[in-house]
Amino acid sequence: MTSKQDHGKQINPPVRIEDHPLAFLLEDLEILQRELMELAQSSAVTLQHTNQLHMASAVNLIHYLGMRRRDMRPLQERLAAAGLSSLGRAESHVHTNLNAIIGLLRCALGKHQVDSLLPTADETGDILLERNTGNLLGKSPEHRHVRIMVTLPSEVADDYALIKNMLLKGMDCARINCAHDDPETWARMIEQIKLARLETGKHCRILMDLGGPKLRTGEIAAGSAVLKWRPQRDMFGKVTAPARIWLHAEDDTTPCPAPADACLPVAGDWLAKVSSRDIIELTDARGAVRTLQLVDQAGTGFGAESNQTTYIKPGIELKLMRVSISGHPRGAGRSGTVGALPPAPELIRLNTGDSLTITR
């Protein structure tokens, strides 16, 4: 029998552990953990050349780079929603922080006992950071925690007053950029710093920043000399405005007097035989027959309009068509030719999976 209080109540079946949201979160964190471990293993050759004093830092850097090469925001939002660390401050101890979160989730899901958790406090990263900072930059000044590093300009090599004033103003580290100047100049810089330290009694660490490999690419080979114009069209392909072309003699360097979609140089003095309202017929670089309607003249040049997309290359023949009294265009005189065109800027388009070979 059931009591009256039991009538109408719906008893929900218990949620399976493997279907709990925390279980999916744990699975994603374990996948990330495996990825970081595999990345460290694949970097074994690089780590062989690492000084043992810096091995822990090198491995942690590999873990950090592996974590940051993916978009962590969705995972961080889920961690924050669960009241857990979002790994946002895990720079100094990535693996330890990740292991701590995984351990907490395993305990919450009943997969581990609480007493199996390792202490989460890991000061190794902070201690290493403080020690390495001191070794590199020197002791922290008494009146401030940060050090002031100054990259020395070239004139310091021959300007003792400048380097002395820098020390008096609080310079703690002098950085010599070895990507510039030469060993003789660097040596004079160092001598100036040493002399200023003796005279002022100020401490100053000297750092030599070695120049790394420099990849420099030359100009990309110019593309083909092709001139293109096209009219404006609406979404249905109907021409809404013709392309505007300015025709000028090849040796005429006068700027185009009005906005134009293209400037077309014409060889020789052929344009002297052209008059406004003539029609120019040509076969473009793709083998398509195209026409240009001359509409106005300014000086020795002509403005024309075209309702067709056209590709022009040097040497294309220009046929002059003159409209007769009857209204029919007829050939008028000898043909002209397109003059020299500037080469089009070339681009190298790369897609995922492409290979780019850089040679001398």
N, C-alpha and C positions, 0 to 999 in steps of 0.2 A: 504494500500500500504506500501511497505518497500523501503527504500532508497538503493542505490547501496552499500553504506558502510555496510549495514546490511547483504548483500548476503555473504555466505560462513562462517559466524561466527556461532560457536556452543555454545549455552548457556547451561552451566552445571547446573543441578538442585542443589538447596541448600542442604548442608550436614545437616542431622538431628542431633540435639544436642546429642541424645543418642548414635549416631554412631561416635561421635568425639573421637579421641584418648585420649583427656583429660578426657572424660566421663569414659572411661575404667580405666584410672589411678585413678580417683576419687573413682570408685567402689572398686578397690583393696585396697585403703587406708581406706575406710570405713569398709571393711571386717577386716583389721588389727586392726582398732580402736575397733571394737566389740570384737575381740579375746582378746585384752588386758583388756578390761572392764570385760569380763567374767572370765578371769584369776584372776583378783583382787577380784571378787566376790567369786570365788571358794577358795580363800585364806583367807576367813573371819575368820576362826577358828584360823589360825596362827596370823592374825593381832590383834585378841583380846588380845594376850599376849604381844603386842608391846607397849612400853611406848609412850604416846601421844606426847612427845617431838620429837619422831622419826617416827611418823606415816606417815608424808608426804614422808620422805625418804624411808620408807619401801614400800609404795605403788609405788613410782617411781622405786624402784629396781625391783618389780614384773613386772611392765610395761617393763622395760629394758630387763629383762631376757626373757619375752614373745616375745619381738621383735627380740632378738638375737638368739632365738632357731630355727628360720627359716633362710633360705638363703636369705639375703636382697639384694644381688648384682643385680639381674634383676630389682627389683623395684627401687633401687637407680640409676641405669643407666637411667631409664625412667624419674625419677624426675630431674636428672641433664640435660637431653635432653630438658626438659620443662622449664629449668631455675629456678627450685625450689630447696629448701634445700633437700639434699639427706639423711637427718636424721643421718649423720655421726658424728655430734657433739651434739646429743640430750641426752647424758647420764644424765645430771642434770635436764632435764625437758622433758621427753619423751612425756607425754600426751599433754602438752601445745604446743610443737613443731608440733606434729601430727595434733592437732586441727587447728593450724594456716595454715598449708598447705591445709588441707581439706577446710577451709573457703575461701582461695584464689581461689581454683579450683571451688568452688561453685559460687563465684562471676564471675569468668571468663566464666562460662557456663550459667550465667544469672539466677542462682537459688537463689542467695542472693544479697542484695544491699551492696555496698561497705561500707556504714556507719554502717552496722551490724557487721563488723569485730571487734573483740576484739584486743586490743594492743598485738603485738606479743612479745614484750620485757618482759621476765620473769627472774628476777634476784633472784627469790626465791631459785633455786637450787644452784647458786653460793654463795649466802649469807649463806645458810645452810652448804655448804661444808667448807667455811672459818671458820664458827663458830665451827663446829664439829672438824675441824682440830686443832683449837686452844685449845678446851677443851681436846682433846686426847693427842696432842703432845706438848702443851704449846705454848707460843708466838713465833712468827717468830724472829730469830736473826736479829739484826740491819744491819749486813753486808751481809746477804744473805737471800733469800726467803725460801729455803728448810731447813728442819731439818735433822740432822744426828742421825740416830737411830743405836745403837750397841747392838747386841745380846750377852749377857755376857757369856763367857766361865765359866766352873765350877771352875777353879782356882782363879777366882776373889774373891770368898768367903774368901780366905786366902792370898790374894796378894793385899794389900792396894796400893802399888806403881803403880800397873797396872791400877787400877780404877782411881787413881788420874791423871795419865798420859793421860788416855782417856778423862777426863774432860778438861784438859789443851789443848788437841789437837782438841777440838771442839764438843765432844759428847753432844747432846741436850736431847736424850732420851735413857734410859737404859732399854733394853727388857730382862726380865727374862723368859726363856722358861720353863714353868711348866710341860712340857712333860718329862723333865729330872731332875735329882737330887731329893731333898726332901725338905720339909718345913724348916728344920733346916739350910740347905745350902742356901735356898732363904733368910732366915732371916739374915744370915751373909753377904750375898751380899748387902742387903738393908742397913745394918749398915755401911758397907764400903762406899757406895755411899753417905749416909748422912754425914759421917765424911769428905769425900772429898769435898762435897759441902760447908761445913762450912769453911774448910781450904782454899779453892780456891776462894770462893765467886761466883762460877759458878752455873748457874741454870741447873738442869737436872731432867726431868720428869722420874719417875719409872713406867714401864708398866709390868704387870703380864699377860703373854699370857697363858691362861688356856689350858691344854691338852684336846683335843676332844676325841670322841670315836675312838678306834683303831680296825679296822677289820683285823685280821690276819688269813690267811688260812694255814692249814698244808699241808703236802705233799699229792698229789693226789695218791690214791691207785694204785699200780703198775698194769699194764695190764697183759695179758697172756704171757707166755714165748713162743714166736713164732718167728721163723727166716724165713725171706723171701728173695728170690733172683729171679731176672728175667733178661732175656737177653735183649740186645738192639735191637730194631726193627725200620724199616722205616715206613713211613706213610701208607704203605699197609699191615703192620703186618709181613713183612718178617724179619727174624733174620739177623741182620748185624754184631753182635758180641755176642758170648756166654757169659753167666754169669760165673765169675771166683770164685771158692769156694776153701777155704783152709781147709783141714781136718787135725785135730791134736788130740792127746790124751787128754782126759778130764783134766788130771792133769798137762799138759804141758802149762806153762805160757809164753813160748818163743813167742815174737811178730811175726806176720805173715811176712815172708821174702819178700813178693812181694804184690803189691796192689791186693785186692780181694773184691768182692761184698759181701761176707759172710764168716765167720769163723765157721766151723762146728765141735764141740767137739764130740769125739767118746769115749764111755765108755770102760774101761779096756785096754787090750793090743791087741785088735783085729787088729789094724792097722799094727802090726808087721807081720801079715800073708799076707798083701797086697803088691802087686808089681805094679810098673808103667805100664800103658797101660791096667790095669784091668778095669772092668766096675762095678759100684755099682747100684743096682736096689732097689727102695724103693716105698712105697705107702705113699704119703704125707698126711698132716692133713686134706685135703679135699677129700681124697679117690682116688686121681689121681696117676696113676703109672708113676714114673719118673726115669730117669737114669742119672748117673754121669759118665763121661769119665775121668779117671785119665790120666794126661798128663805129670806130672813130679814129682820129689821127692826132698825134701830138709831136711836133717836130718831124723827125724822120721815122718815128716808130708808129705802130698801129696797135689799137686795142681790138681784141677779137673775143668771141664767145663760142662755147662748145657745149652741146647737150649730151656728149658721149665721153665715157671714160677712155682716156688715151694714154698710151705709153710711147714715148719718143726717145730715139737714140740718134747720135750724130750721123749725118749722111743721108737721112731720109729725104726723099724727093717731095718737093712742095709744088703742086700744080695750081696755077692761077686760073680761076674760072670767073669770067665776067658776065654779068646778067645783061642780056640784050634787051632791045625795046620790046620784043615779044614776051619777055619774062623768063626765058630759058637760059641757064648758065652755059657758056661755051668756053673752050680753052682759049687763053689769051697769052701768046708769047711763050718764051722758053721757061723751063721749070727752075725753081730755086732748090737749095738744099739746106738742111739743118746744120748749123755750125757746131763748134766744140761745146760740150756740156761738162760741167764739173762732175767728178765721180760722186756717186751717192755714198754717204757714210755707211760703213759696214758694221754689222753687229754679230756677235757670237751668242746664239741662243742655246742655253743649256737646260736640259730636262733631267728629272730623276733617272738615274741609270746610265746617263751619258758619261763618256770619258773625255777629259780635257788633257792633252799632252802639251807641256811647256818645254820648248827646246831653246837652244842658244839662238 
